[in-house]
Amino acid sequence: MYKYITSTTAIAAILACCCLAACKKSSNTTPSGKKVKGGYYSIQQYARDQFKMNKGIPYGFNKIVTHNGKKDTVVQNIYTVDWPFIFSKFFETDISDKKFLGHYNFSMFDDSATQTRNYFYEAKEDYLPTRKLMIMADLSTQMVKSIYIEYEKKSLLKFESRKLFYIPKKVIQIQEFNKALFRNPEETMTEYDFM
């Protein structure tokens, strides 16, 4: 009888493992691998579209980095700009995944003085790192005129704050403030002015 219980237990354990291995976590992708629509505004998709749209155009950039009050300037072209650095800062703030639905207050308003439609997302919970996302679009064409993002990450040992600003074909700004236990605070402003 003891052998029967052990064999039965072993078979049940194997079946349970097979069932668990066969179950897949639900995904937001279709069979073709494309994301399912229905989330909030996608910074990643917008950045990719902007990069593709402007790829090959010979833009020049005046890069200004101010780190703890010390300023450094360099002129760059579109091929020498550190795009992975820029994209990583913006992509980390993306709230388009469906898991964020319901976690942000959303409002939209038209501004007749600037002829813009403004979209505003604000985090409801303190644990969400993307605190604010503001998109200003042309009222008639709906083309994005600017994007502003506030991002914060807090832990027991570290505080990180970031403000991002983008005006198409004009400026990219990344302002960062980092404070860690037993280290001096650091403030860095990286700005790319289109030339």
Stockholm file with secondary structure:
# STOCKHOLM 1.0

chainA/1-195         MYKYITSTTAIAAILACCCLAACKKSSNTTPSGKKVKGGYYSIQQYARDQFKMNKGIPYGFNKIVTHNGKKDTVVQNIYTVDWPFIFSKFFETDISDKKFLGHYNFSMFDDSATQTRNYFYEAKEDYLPTRKLMIMADLSTQMVKSIYIEYEKKSLLKFESRKLFYIPKKVIQIQEFNKALFRNPEETMTEYDFM
#=GR chainA/1-195 SS CHHHHHHHHHHHHHHHHHHHHHCCCCCSBCTTSCBCSCSSCCHHHHHHHHHHHHTTCCCEEEEEEEETTEEEEEEEETTTSCHHHHHHHHHTTCCCSGGGTTSEEEEEEEETTTTEEEEEEEESSTTCSEEEEEEEEETTTCCEEEEEEEEEEECSSEEEEEEEEEETTTEEEEEEEEEETTSCCEEEEEEEEEC
#=GC SS_cons         CHHHHHHHHHHHHHHHHHHHHHCCCCCSBCTTSCBCSCSSCCHHHHHHHHHHHHTTCCCEEEEEEEETTEEEEEEEETTTSCHHHHHHHHHTTCCCSGGGTTSEEEEEEEETTTTEEEEEEEESSTTCSEEEEEEEEETTTCCEEEEEEEEEEECSSEEEEEEEEEETTTEEEEEEEEEETTSCCEEEEEEEEEC
//
